[in-house]
Amino acid sequence: MKKINIGIVGVGRMGSIHLENLVTKFTNARVLAISDTSPNVEALAEKYQVAKVYSQFESMIKDSEIDAVVICSPTDLHATHIIKAAKAGKHIFCEKPMDLSLETVKEVLEIVKIAGVKLFIAFNRRYDPNFQRVEKMVKGGKIGDPQIIKITSRDPGPPPLPYIKVSGGLFLDMAIHDFDMARFISGKEVVEVFSKGTVFIDKGIGDAGDIDTAATILTMEDNSMVIIDNSRKASYGYDQRIEVFGSKGMCGSENMLHDNHFHWDENGIHGALPMDFFMDRYLKSYYNEMDSFLNCLLNNTEPKPSGMDGLMSIAIGLAAKTSLQEGRTVKLSKLL
């Protein structure tokens, strides 16, 4: 069996997930190298028996044995790393977003196209088994024509303030997943965006120029609507739900709980809370998305999500920011 030789840049939280999955769960891939400036990188390389360690990304992509790179570096390095990898002829798996500038993303996609390499954007929620079932039901006409989609996405707690300051904010860091899910579940494109938001949880988030709570309405090309609510802190855990209402019925996906026990008594019905960490909630999706990336390389098929999917979600996120700041509906066509 042919194996894809992988180089990973950035072995923080996300990079470590992909590193462990690639080393322990895939027979069609080999992690040949990792690149990071962290003092822990040597220990990780030893733990997972990675043969090569590079302190500089530029050195790693010069390695002729490497077929593809997994980019898990900080957001502000994604575009640079994609461009350098593409010019070196390496296929690319990149964590979202590609960049916080739409013009930069367009330039990146043009360079990738010229280089003739594959670019996979890691919107892992497309590969969550429950959300995939919902998408298949909608696509298969089980509920008729979708009219209203509701997406709830609430974190158990906000990330550290230093991260918020460089992440692109709630719309481009957190809700960007939900913007991608809106297109994935509906199979339609967004034409208008209206967002409201505020700070309820941490004044420091507001001082950093961001919000921690938002509601967004997306108008799709067929006039159906997607209603998204986001919060940086749900006291009961990681709240991830989808509901699709259509002309012939409704379908959706509820939260994944720590376990499925229940207890009924005179005071009510009691059970477990939702999972409280994204790596637990989406563990299967991280495996599934990497499996899809490797298969598209081995079978020469198109990556899904693609670079264009990444661009569209960034455009929606920027439209949401403009809507919040200016208090108006924003047409997506004005940004693209």
NURO-118794 format. One line per 8 residues: their letters; for each residue x, y, z of N, C-alpha, C. Coordinates in steps of 0.05 Angstrom, whole numbers, plus 5000, padded with zeros to 4 digits. Each point is the difference from the previous one (the first is absolute). Example, Ala and Ser with C-alpha at 12.3 -4.5 7.8 and 13.67 -1.06 7.14 Angstrom:
as = 5264,4886,5156,4982,5024,5000,5018,5024,5000; 4993,5021,4986,5016,5024,5001,4985,5022,5014
END
This chain:
mkkinigi = 5017,4976,5000,4983,5024,5000,5018,5025,5000; 4993,5019,4982,5015,5025,5000,4994,5016,5025; 5021,5012,5011,4997,5017,5023,5007,5029,4993; 4984,5018,5011,5004,5029,4996,5019,5009,5022; 5023,5012,4993,5018,5011,5019,4992,5028,5008; 4995,5004,5026,4989,5024,5011,5020,5016,5016; 5000,5026,4997,5014,5019,5018,4979,5017,5014; 5003,5003,5026,4981,5016,5016,5014,5025,5010
vgvgrmgs = 4988,5023,4996,5011,5025,5011,4981,5009,5022; 5011,5003,5024,4983,5008,5023,4989,4976,5014; 5012,4994,5023,4990,4977,5015,4990,5008,5028; 4984,5021,4999,4985,5008,5024,4975,4982,5003; 4978,5012,5008,4977,4983,5006,4989,4986,4975; 4995,5015,4978,4990,4987,4976,5020,4982,4987; 5025,5010,4998,5021,4985,4987,5005,4973,5014; 4998,5000,5027,5004,4976,5015,4978,4979,4995
ihlenlvt = 4975,5010,4996,4978,4982,4993,5005,4986,4974; 5008,5016,4980,5005,4988,4973,5025,4982,5001; 5020,5008,5015,5024,4984,5002,4993,4972,5012; 4986,5000,5022,4993,4974,5012,4982,4983,4982; 4980,5013,4987,4983,4985,4982,5016,4987,4977; 5017,5017,4987,5015,4990,4977,5019,4977,5008; 5012,5002,5023,5020,4980,5008,4986,4974,5009; 4978,5003,5014,4988,4976,5013,4976,4988,4985
kftnarvl = 4988,5015,4982,4975,4990,4988,5000,4997,4970; 5021,5008,4987,5001,4998,4970,5023,4983,4991; 4993,4982,4981,5021,4983,4988,5008,5011,4973; 4986,5020,4990,5006,5010,4973,5015,5027,5002; 5010,5007,5024,5015,5024,5003,5023,4996,5020; 5021,5016,4997,5023,4999,5018,5008,5029,5006; 5001,5006,5026,5010,5027,5008,5030,4999,4999; 5011,5012,4980,5029,5000,4996,5014,5022,5015
aisdtspn = 4986,5022,5004,5013,5023,5012,4980,5018,5014; 5010,5014,5020,4984,5021,5013,5018,5025,5003; 4986,5023,4998,5014,5026,5002,4987,5017,5021; 5016,5009,5020,4989,5016,5021,5024,5012,5015; 4996,5023,5012,5021,5013,5016,4997,4993,5029; 4979,4985,5007,4996,4993,5029,5022,4982,5010; 5008,5004,5025,5020,4982,5012,4990,4972,5004; 4974,4996,4997,4988,4973,5004,5001,4983,4974
vealaeky = 5009,5012,4978,4997,4987,4974,5018,4974,4999; 5023,5001,5012,5017,4976,5000,4988,4977,5015; 4987,5006,5022,4987,4980,5016,4976,4987,4985; 4986,5017,4985,4977,4990,4984,5011,4982,4978; 5021,5009,4987,5012,4984,4979,5009,4973,5010; 5011,4999,5024,5009,4975,5011,4976,4983,5007; 4980,5012,5012,4976,4985,5009,4987,4986,4976; 4997,5015,4977,4986,4989,4977,5019,4989,4978
qvakvysq = 5025,4999,5007,5021,4988,4982,5000,5015,4973; 4999,5026,5001,5002,5016,4976,5030,5004,4994; 5008,4994,4976,5028,4999,4993,5014,5027,4999; 4985,5021,4991,5013,5026,4995,4986,5022,5014; 5016,5018,5011,4989,5024,5014,5013,5024,4987; 4984,5020,4993,5010,5025,4989,4991,5023,5016; 5018,5018,5006,4993,5025,5014,4988,5020,4981; 5005,4998,4974,4990,5018,4980,4983,4985,4980
fesmikds = 4976,5011,4995,4982,4988,4980,5012,4999,4972; 5015,5021,4993,5013,5001,4974,5019,4977,4995; 5013,4991,5022,5018,4977,4997,4984,4974,4996; 4978,4998,5014,4984,4975,4998,4989,4997,4972; 4990,5021,4987,4987,4997,4974,5021,4996,4978; 5025,5004,5006,5021,4993,4981,5006,4970,4999; 4990,4986,5020,5004,4971,5002,4985,4986,4977; 5014,4988,4982,4988,4988,4976,4983,4976,5006
eidavvic = 5003,4988,5024,4985,4976,5007,4972,5007,5009; 4995,5025,5008,4974,5008,5010,4980,5005,4977; 4977,4987,5001,4979,5003,4980,4980,5022,5007; 4994,5003,5026,4979,5019,5008,5007,5011,5028; 4989,5024,5005,5004,5013,5026,4973,5004,5014; 5000,4998,5026,4977,5005,5017,5007,5026,5015; 4985,5021,4995,5006,5027,5010,4983,5005,5025; 5013,5001,5023,4986,5005,5025,5014,5023,5015
sptdlhat = 5013,5017,4985,5014,5023,5011,4980,5022,5008; 5009,5021,5014,4981,5022,5006,4987,5012,4975; 4976,5010,5003,4984,5010,4978,5016,5020,4982; 5015,5018,5012,5014,5020,4984,5022,4989,4983; 5006,4974,5003,5020,4987,4983,4988,4981,4979; 4975,4996,5001,4987,4980,4982,5005,5007,4971; 4994,5025,4992,5003,5007,4972,5029,4997,4990; 5018,5009,5016,5029,4998,4993,5008,4971,4997
hiikaaka = 4991,4983,5018,5008,4972,4999,4986,4986,4976; 4976,5007,4994,4986,4988,4977,5015,5007,4974; 5007,5026,4997,5014,5009,4976,5027,4986,4997; 5015,4998,5022,5026,4988,4998,4998,4970,4994; 4980,4987,5012,4996,4971,4995,4992,4995,4972; 4982,5017,4989,4990,4997,4973,5023,5003,4980; 5016,5021,5004,5022,5005,4982,5021,4977,5001; 5001,4986,5023,5018,4977,5002,4987,4974,4990
gkhifcek = 4976,5002,4990,4987,4977,4988,4987,4981,5020; 4995,5009,5024,4989,4983,5021,4969,5004,5001; 4986,4978,5003,4971,5002,5006,4996,5010,5028; 4976,5012,5005,4997,5016,5025,4974,4993,5014; 5002,4995,5026,4978,4998,5019,5004,5024,5019; 4981,5018,5001,5004,5024,5016,4976,5005,5019; 5007,5006,5025,4979,5008,5019,4988,5026,4992; 4975,5005,5007,4987,5025,4994,5009,5022,5019
pmdlslet = 4997,5026,4991,4995,5009,4973,5027,5002,4985; 4998,5003,4974,5025,5003,4984,5013,5027,5007; 4984,5020,5004,5010,5027,5007,4976,5016,5008; 5005,5024,5011,4978,5018,5009,4994,5020,4978; 5015,5000,4978,4995,5019,4978,4990,4984,4976; 4978,5009,4989,4988,4987,4977,5018,5002,4975; 5013,5023,4997,5018,5004,4977,5024,4981,5002; 5010,4997,5024,5023,4981,5004,4991,4972,4993
vkevleiv = 4976,4992,5009,4991,4973,4994,4997,4996,4970; 4990,5020,4986,4997,4998,4970,5028,4996,4987; 5020,5014,5010,5027,4997,4990,5010,4972,5005; 4995,4991,5025,5009,4973,5007,4988,4979,4981; 4974,5002,4995,4986,4980,4983,5011,5001,4972; 5007,5023,4990,5011,5002,4973,5027,4986,4999; 5017,5004,5020,5026,4987,5001,4997,4970,5002; 4981,4991,5016,4995,4971,5003,4991,4988,4973
kiagvklf = 4983,5015,4986,4990,4991,4974,5023,4997,4980; 5017,5020,4999,5023,5000,4981,5019,4977,5007; 5004,4995,5026,5018,4979,5009,4989,4972,4994; 4974,4998,4997,4988,4974,4994,4999,4980,5023; 5000,5011,5025,4999,4983,5024,4972,5000,5011; 4995,4981,5018,4973,4999,5012,5001,5015,5027; 4978,5015,5006,4998,5015,5025,4974,4992,5014; 5003,4989,5023,4977,4991,5017,4999,5018,5024
iafnrryd = 4976,5012,5004,4996,5018,5023,4985,4985,5022; 5011,5000,5024,4991,4982,5022,4975,5010,5014; 4978,5001,4986,4974,5004,5014,4990,4973,5009; 5010,4991,5023,4995,4973,5009,4971,4993,5005; 4983,5020,5005,4973,4993,5008,4985,4988,4976; 5009,5004,4976,4988,4986,4977,5003,4970,5003; 5020,4992,5015,5006,4971,5003,4990,4989,5026; 4984,5015,5015,4987,4989,5024,4978,4981,4990
pnfqrvek = 5000,4975,5009,4980,4980,4990,4971,5009,5002; 4993,5014,5022,4972,5008,5004,4993,5022,4980; 5017,5019,4997,4995,5022,4981,4999,4989,4971; 5017,4980,4994,4999,4988,4974,4973,4987,4994; 4989,4987,5021,4973,4988,4996,4979,5021,4994; 5002,5022,5014,4981,5022,4995,5003,5010,4971; 5025,5004,4991,5004,5010,4973,4989,4980,4979; 5004,4974,5005,4990,4980,4982,4969,5000,4999
mvkggkig = 4988,5003,5023,4970,5002,5000,4990,5024,4985; 5013,5022,5003,4992,5025,4986,5004,4996,4970; 5024,4990,4993,5007,4996,4972,4981,4979,4987; 4992,4980,5015,4983,4979,4990,4970,5007,4999; 4994,5025,5008,4972,5009,4998,4982,4990,5022; 5011,4990,5022,4984,4989,5022,4981,5021,5012; 5009,5025,5001,4983,5021,5012,4989,5019,4980; 5002,4993,4974,4991,5018,4979,5020,5023,4996
dpqiikit = 4989,5024,4994,5017,5023,4996,5007,5013,5026; 5025,5003,5007,5007,5013,5026,4991,5029,5000; 4989,5008,5022,4990,5028,5003,5015,5015,5022; 5003,4987,5022,5015,5012,5023,5019,4980,5011; 5025,5008,5002,5021,4984,5014,5009,5015,5025; 5000,4986,5022,5010,5012,5025,5025,4986,5009; 5021,5016,5004,5025,4989,5010,5007,5013,5026; 5003,4984,5020,5009,5009,5027,5029,4992,5004
srdpgppp = 5017,5019,5006,5028,4993,5005,5010,5017,5023; 5003,4987,5023,5008,5014,5025,5022,4985,5013; 5022,5014,5006,5023,4987,5013,4996,4999,5030; 5013,4981,5014,4998,4999,5029,5015,5023,5014; 5018,5013,4986,5015,5022,5012,5016,5014,4978; 5005,5026,5004,5016,5015,4979,5029,4992,5001; 5014,5003,4977,5028,4996,4999,5015,5022,5015; 5026,4997,5004,5015,5022,5014,5000,5025,4983
lpyikvsg = 5001,5023,5014,4999,5026,4987,5022,5004,4979; 5025,4991,5006,5021,5003,4979,4992,4986,4974; 4987,4977,5002,4991,4986,4976,4978,5016,4985; 4981,5011,5015,4978,5015,4988,5010,5023,4985; 5021,5013,5010,5011,5024,4987,5012,4995,4973; 5008,4976,4994,5013,4993,4974,4984,4981,4983; 4978,4990,5010,4985,4978,4987,4982,5009,4978; 4994,5026,4999,4980,5010,4981,4973,5005,5012
glfldmai = 4997,4993,5026,4975,5005,5014,4980,4978,4996; 4977,5005,5013,4979,4979,5001,4991,4991,4972; 4997,5019,4982,4989,4993,4974,5020,4984,4982; 5026,5007,5002,5019,4987,4983,5015,4977,5013; 4996,4997,5026,5013,4978,5014,4981,4979,5009; 4977,5008,5011,4980,4981,5011,4977,4995,4981; 4986,5022,4992,4976,4997,4984,5006,4992,4971; 5025,5002,4992,5008,4992,4973,4993,4971,4995
hdfdmarf = 5001,4983,5020,4991,4972,4998,4970,4999,4993; 4985,5017,5013,4971,5000,4996,4993,5011,4972; 5015,5019,4991,4995,5011,4973,5006,4978,4979; 5021,4984,5005,5005,4978,4982,4978,4979,5001; 4991,4994,5025,4978,4981,5003,4975,5009,4986; 4994,5026,5000,4976,5010,4987,5001,4993,4970; 5022,5003,4987,5003,4993,4972,5000,4970,4996; 5013,4986,5018,5001,4970,4997,4973,4987,5004
isgkevve = 4986,5008,5021,4974,4987,5005,4979,5008,4979; 5000,5025,4993,4979,5010,4982,5006,4993,4971; 5025,4998,4993,5008,4997,4972,4995,5025,4984; 4997,5023,5013,4994,5025,4987,5022,5021,5007; 5001,5021,4985,5018,5022,5005,4986,5022,5016; 5016,5014,5015,4990,5023,5016,5000,5025,4982; 4978,5016,5002,4999,5025,4985,5000,5024,5019; 4989,4998,5023,4999,5023,5019,5006,4991,5028
vfskgtvf = 5012,5018,5016,5008,4994,5027,4991,5023,5019; 4988,4993,5022,4993,5020,5020,5007,4989,5028; 5016,5015,5015,5010,4990,5026,4996,5022,5022; 4995,4990,5024,4999,5016,5024,5018,4986,5020; 5014,5016,5017,5017,4988,5020,5005,5018,5023; 5010,4988,5022,5006,5016,5024,5020,4985,5017; 5006,5012,5023,5018,4988,5019,4984,4995,5026; 4997,4975,5007,4987,4992,5025,5019,4987,5020
idkgigda = 5021,4987,4989,5015,4981,5016,5025,5012,5013; 5015,5015,4985,5026,5010,5009,5005,5028,4988; 5001,5020,5017,5005,5028,4991,5027,5001,4984; 5019,4983,5007,5026,5000,4986,4997,4993,4971; 4980,4984,4993,4995,4993,4972,4991,5025,4985; 4983,5016,5012,4992,5025,4988,5023,5020,4997; 5017,5001,5021,5023,5017,4999,5020,4992,4978; 4999,4974,4993,5017,4990,4978,4988,5005,4972
gdidtaat = 4976,5013,5000,4987,5006,4975,4983,4978,4989; 4992,4981,5017,4984,4978,4991,4974,4998,5015; 4983,4981,4993,4975,4994,5014,5001,4971,5010; 4983,4993,5018,4999,4972,5009,4973,4987,4996; 4981,5015,4989,4973,4990,4996,4989,5012,4974; 4989,4983,4982,4990,5011,4975,4977,4984,4989; 4983,5013,4984,4979,4987,4985,5003,5010,4971; 4999,4981,4981,5004,5007,4972,4978,4986,4983
iltmedns = 4989,5016,4982,4981,4989,4980,5013,5001,4973; 5001,4976,4987,5010,4998,4973,4976,4996,4981; 4998,5016,4980,4980,4995,4979,5014,4985,4977; 4988,4977,4993,5012,4984,4979,4989,5007,4973; 5012,4989,4979,4993,5007,4972,4971,4994,4993; 4987,4981,5015,4972,4994,4994,4981,5013,5021; 5011,5020,5015,4985,5014,5021,4995,4984,5025; 5010,4976,5002,4999,4986,5025,5019,5014,5019
mviidnsr = 4997,4994,5026,5016,5015,5021,5015,4981,5018; 5023,5009,5008,5016,4985,5020,5004,5019,5024; 4991,4991,5023,5002,5016,5025,5021,4987,5018; 5021,5016,5006,5022,4989,5015,5002,5016,5026; 5002,4986,5023,5007,5014,5025,5025,4989,5012; 5017,5019,5008,5027,4993,5011,5003,5012,5028; 5013,4985,5017,5009,5010,5026,5027,4988,5007; 5017,5016,5012,5026,4991,5009,4998,4984,5026
kasygydq = 4977,5001,5013,4998,4985,5025,4972,4989,5005; 4997,4974,4999,4976,4986,5009,5007,4985,5026; 4987,5007,5021,5007,4989,5027,4997,4970,5002; 4985,4988,4981,4994,4972,5002,5017,4983,4981; 5018,5012,4985,5017,4983,4982,5001,5011,4972; 5008,4982,4982,5005,5007,4972,4974,4995,4985; 4986,5022,4992,4973,4999,4989,5001,5002,4970; 4995,4977,4986,5003,4999,4971,4976,4985,4988
rievfgsk = 4981,5016,4990,4975,4989,4990,4993,5011,4972; 4986,4984,4985,4990,5009,4973,4971,4990,4997; 4983,5018,4989,4973,4993,4994,4994,5011,4972; 4988,4983,4983,4993,5008,4973,4970,4995,4996; 4985,5022,4995,4971,4999,4996,4995,5004,4971; 4983,4982,4988,4994,5001,4972,4971,4997,4994; 4994,4999,4974,4972,4998,4991,4987,4974,5006; 5016,4979,5006,4989,4973,5005,5007,4990,5028
gmcgsenm = 5013,5016,5016,5007,4990,5026,5024,5014,5012; 5013,4987,5019,5022,5012,5014,5020,4978,5007; 5026,5007,5001,5021,4982,5009,5021,5016,5015; 5017,4987,5014,5021,5014,5015,5018,4982,5015; 5017,5012,5016,5019,4985,5017,5002,5014,5027; 4997,4985,5021,5002,5010,5027,5028,4998,5011; 5004,5010,5024,5027,4999,5012,5009,4972,5006; 5026,4996,5000,5011,4975,5010,5006,5003,5029
lhdnhfhw = 4990,4982,5016,5002,5001,5029,5024,4983,5010; 5008,5005,5025,5021,4984,5012,4992,4970,5000; 4975,4995,5005,4989,4973,4999,4970,5002,4996; 4986,4978,4996,4972,5001,4994,4982,4990,5023; 5010,5002,5024,4983,4992,5023,4977,5020,5005; 4979,4992,5013,4980,5019,5008,4988,4991,5027; 4988,5019,5014,4988,4995,5026,4974,5017,5002; 4978,4986,5004,4974,5014,5003,4992,4998,5030
dengihga = 4991,5023,5010,4988,5000,5027,4980,5022,5003; 4990,5005,5024,4979,5020,5003,5009,5028,4994; 5026,5004,4998,5010,5027,4994,5005,5005,4971; 4999,4978,4984,5004,5004,4971,5017,4977,4988; 5010,5006,4977,5017,4980,4985,5029,5010,5000; 5018,4983,5008,5028,5008,5003,5018,4982,4983; 5022,5012,4990,5018,4985,4983,5027,5014,4999; 5017,4990,4982,5027,5010,4997,5000,5027,4985
lpmdffmd = 5020,5016,5005,5004,5025,4985,5013,4994,4973; 4999,5020,4982,5015,4997,4975,5030,4998,5005; 5015,4988,4982,5029,5000,5002,5010,5029,5003; 5022,5003,5014,5009,5027,5006,5027,5007,4988; 5009,4985,4980,5025,5006,4986,4998,4993,4971; 5008,5018,4982,4996,4996,4972,5016,4975,4990; 5022,4994,5012,5016,4977,4990,4985,4974,5006; 4984,4999,5022,4984,4977,5005,4976,4999,4981
rylksyyn = 4986,5023,4998,4976,5001,4984,5005,4993,4971; 5023,5010,4989,5005,4996,4971,5023,4981,4994; 5005,4982,5019,5023,4982,4997,4998,4984,4974; 4976,4989,4994,4996,4984,4976,5004,5017,4975; 4991,5025,5001,5001,5017,4976,5029,5007,4992; 5018,5002,5020,5028,5005,4993,5012,4977,4986; 4993,4976,5007,5009,4976,4986,4988,5000,4972; 4974,5004,4998,4986,4999,4974,5011,5020,4980
emdsflnc = 5005,5024,5009,5010,5021,4981,5027,4993,4989; 5018,4989,5018,5026,4993,4990,4999,4976,4981; 4981,4981,5006,4996,4978,4982,4992,5009,4972; 4982,5020,5000,4991,5011,4974,5023,5014,4985; 5017,5015,5014,5023,5013,4988,5019,4979,4987; 5006,4980,5015,5019,4980,4990,4988,4985,4976; 4974,4994,5001,4988,4986,4978,4999,5018,4975; 4996,5026,5003,5000,5017,4976,5027,5001,4987
llnntepk = 5021,4997,5016,5027,4999,4989,5005,4973,4986; 4992,4979,5013,5005,4973,4989,4983,4994,4975; 4976,5012,4999,4982,4994,4978,4997,5023,4980; 5016,5022,5005,5000,5023,4983,4971,5012,4996; 4987,5004,5022,4973,5012,5000,5003,5028,5012; 4979,5016,4998,5000,5027,5010,4996,5001,5030; 5015,5017,5014,4996,5002,5030,4973,5013,5006; 4988,4990,5022,4975,5011,5010,5002,5001,5031
psgmdglm = 5001,5024,5012,4996,5027,4989,5025,5009,4984; 4995,5016,4980,5021,5010,4983,5009,5028,5009; 5019,5011,4985,5009,5027,5005,4977,5020,4996; 4983,4995,4980,4978,5017,4995,4980,5000,5023; 4996,4976,5012,4983,4999,5024,5011,5017,5022; 5027,5000,5003,5013,5016,5020,4996,5030,4994; 5002,5008,4975,4996,5028,4993,4971,5009,5006; 4980,4983,4993,4972,5008,5004,4994,5004,5030
siaiglaa = 5011,4983,5017,4995,5003,5028,5013,5025,5012; 5024,5007,4990,5013,5024,5008,4983,5025,4991; 4990,4999,4976,4983,5021,4989,4976,5004,5017; 4987,4978,5008,4976,5002,5018,5008,5012,5027; 5023,4991,5010,5009,5011,5026,5006,5030,4999; 5012,5009,4978,5005,5029,4997,4974,5015,4996; 4981,4989,4986,4974,5012,4997,4986,5003,5027; 5003,4979,5017,4988,5001,5026,5012,5022,5017
ktslqegr = 5027,5003,4999,5013,5022,5014,4991,5027,4991; 4997,5004,4974,4991,5025,4989,4971,5006,5009; 4984,4979,4999,4972,5003,5008,4998,5009,5030; 5016,4987,5017,5000,5007,5028,5009,5029,5004; 5021,5008,4986,5012,5027,5004,4981,5022,4989; 4986,4994,4978,4985,5020,4986,4970,4997,5004; 4991,4979,5013,4972,4996,5006,4982,4997,4976; 5010,4985,4980,4985,4997,4975,5004,4972,4988
tvklskll = 4983,4993,4982,5004,4976,4985,5022,5004,4979; 5016,4980,4996,5023,5002,4981,4996,4979,4978; 5001,5009,4975,4998,4982,4978,5028,4988,4995; 5001,4973,4998,5026,4987,4997,5013,5007,4974; 4984,5005,4980,5011,5007,4973,5017,5025,5001; 4996,5018,5020,5016,5024,5002,5028,4995,5009; 5004,4976,5012,5027,4993,5011,5016,4983,4981; 4986,4984,4983,5013,4980,4983,5009,5012,4974
END
